[in-house]
């Protein structure tokens, strides 16, 4: 199983970014996917998840209305669209899949929101 995140960077408050996570080594369309983030000095927290078909998603309260999760099962890719970003969104963002009692993680992509 391999998960590779990309799309992070330095942006100003109010800006948007789209993160991507390309998956390989498993049948992508058979598993829900999740996004987590870890801010400096804080524990890793769940951002949200999406069903295996991509027909339903959920987001933590702090990002609801600003972030959306989507996936393209033809491309083995899950996305995190982040809008109206704030400095509190600064973190390393990870995608995650839970297969057979094991949680697999990507290497993460750094997102920094600063003026």
C-alpha positions as MATLAB code, in Angstrom:
seq = 'XXXXXXXXXXXXXXXXXXXXXXXXXXXXXXXXXXXXXXXXXXXXXXXXXXXXXXXXXXXXXXXXXXXXXXXXXXXXXXXXXXXXXXXXXXXXXXXXXXXXXXXXXXXXXXXXXXX';
ca = [
       0.000    0.000    0.000;
       1.321    3.403   -0.934;
      -0.255    6.801   -0.430;
       1.398    9.891   -1.882;
       0.078   13.326   -0.974;
       0.820   16.484   -2.912;
      -0.420   20.018   -3.393;
       0.667   21.639   -0.161;
       2.383   24.987    0.080;
       2.428   28.451    1.560;
      -0.692   30.517    1.046;
      -2.193   33.690    2.459;
      -5.315   33.719    4.638;
      -8.437   33.457    2.536;
      -6.729   31.494   -0.216;
      -7.499   28.033   -1.549;
      -5.511   24.864   -2.079;
      -6.334   21.442   -3.404;
      -4.482   18.477   -1.985;
      -4.254   15.183   -3.817;
      -3.480   11.713   -2.571;
      -2.627    9.047   -5.115;
      -3.069    5.502   -3.872;
      -1.572    2.249   -5.075;
      -1.148   -1.324   -3.912;
      -4.771   -1.990   -3.091;
      -8.200   -1.835   -4.717;
      -8.814    1.857   -4.187;
     -12.513    1.805   -5.031;
     -13.189   -0.739   -2.285;
     -12.187    1.444    0.659;
     -13.281    4.653    2.301;
     -10.543    7.238    2.526;
      -9.799    9.830    5.156;
      -7.751   12.986    5.582;
      -5.969   13.900    8.800;
      -3.820   16.827    9.777;
      -1.262   17.554   12.438;
      -0.458   21.077   13.494;
       2.820   21.944   15.235;
       2.731   20.803   18.841;
      -0.671   19.190   18.494;
      -2.019   15.699   18.048;
      -3.050   14.409   14.672;
      -6.732   15.118   14.058;
      -9.296   13.795   11.640;
     -10.289   16.285    8.949;
     -12.870   14.135    7.199;
     -13.617   11.071    5.161;
     -15.350    9.867    2.051;
     -17.135    6.641    1.210;
     -15.647    4.162   -1.234;
     -18.077    5.217   -3.952;
     -17.563    8.878   -3.227;
     -21.258    9.466   -2.682;
     -20.979   10.667    0.893;
     -18.409   12.582    2.865;
     -18.102   14.051    6.300;
     -15.935   16.828    7.693;
     -14.948   17.939   11.138;
     -16.785   20.998   12.395;
     -13.834   23.365   12.142;
     -13.582   22.931    8.367;
     -17.193   22.240    7.426;
     -18.388   24.712    4.817;
     -14.824   25.519    3.739;
     -13.320   22.138    2.823;
     -14.655   19.399    0.592;
     -13.467   15.848    0.004;
     -13.861   14.088   -3.301;
     -12.347   11.114   -5.098;
     -11.775    9.793   -8.572;
     -11.734    6.019   -8.503;
     -10.509    5.903  -12.092;
      -7.395    7.780  -11.031;
      -6.996    6.147   -7.593;
      -6.960    9.640   -6.143;
      -8.674   11.373   -3.243;
      -8.769   15.149   -2.999;
      -9.107   17.723   -0.267;
     -10.291   21.096   -1.535;
      -9.564   23.794    1.019;
     -11.164   27.228    0.665;
     -11.128   30.367    2.818;
      -8.106   29.088    4.639;
      -6.996   30.493    7.980;
      -3.719   30.278    9.913;
      -5.389   27.601   12.049;
      -5.347   25.325    8.995;
      -1.548   25.259    9.083;
      -0.533   21.620    9.458;
       0.897   18.594    7.753;
      -1.950   16.889    5.928;
      -2.094   13.113    5.560;
      -4.375   10.769    3.717;
      -5.198    7.465    5.298;
      -6.787    4.132    4.554;
      -7.747    1.375    6.968;
      -7.230   -2.106    5.548;
      -7.369   -5.352    7.492;
      -6.899   -3.777   10.945;
      -3.971   -1.703    9.702;
      -3.954    2.030    9.119;
      -1.782    3.141    6.241;
      -0.464    6.674    5.960;
       1.164    8.783    3.335;
       4.227   10.903    4.019;
       2.147   14.043    4.382;
       2.184   17.416    2.675;
       2.875   20.677    4.491;
       0.289   23.431    4.345;
       1.146   26.822    5.780;
      -1.316   29.693    5.929;
       0.380   32.959    6.718;
       0.402   36.581    5.639;
];
